Amino acid sequence: MILASALIIWKGLMVVTGTESPLVVVLSESMEPGFKRGDILFLHMNKDPVRAGEIVVFNVDGRDIPIVHRVIKVHERHDTAEADILTKGDNNPRDDRLLYAHGQLWLQQQHIVGRAIGYLPYAGWLTIAMTEKPVFKYVLIGALGLLVVASKE
């Protein structure tokens, strides 16, 4: 019942926000001081063009984990209505071209997963702990299992 409710809530958030990932956890210090490692970002996606200064979450071919960075340049192509997008972490010395796929110099709209519209400080540390130290994940799953078994009457 709990898992079904969580899935329904997640799918509802996907519909409302227009993105397949309505929440993401900041995993590195690349966006400090604005966002710190462990902050949860709330994302939204719409058809409006991406603008310089926006915080976006994007996927790069060959990487499983999305990246949270700021758009620093947008080159709009008026003939095709597409845009070339360049990003950079606020705490990084250079733009993200080294993070993009081999030979890729710009992101396109299809790489953008969502735009940050808000955040919850430090709320993602449990996710980071479970990722970096899998024993936490197994302890949490075991504790939840015991809770379910113990709560049966």
Salt bridges, closest charged atoms under 4 A:
GLU54 OE2 - ARG115 NH1 3.19
GLU76 OE2 - ARG51 NH1 2.37
GLU82 OE1 - ARG77 NH1 3.67
ASP84 OD1 - ARG77 NH2 2.55
ASP90 OD2 - ARG70 NH2 2.81
ASP95 OD2 - ARG97 NH1 3.87
ASP96 OD2 - HIS69 ND1 2.55
GLU132 OE2 - ARG37 NH2 2.09
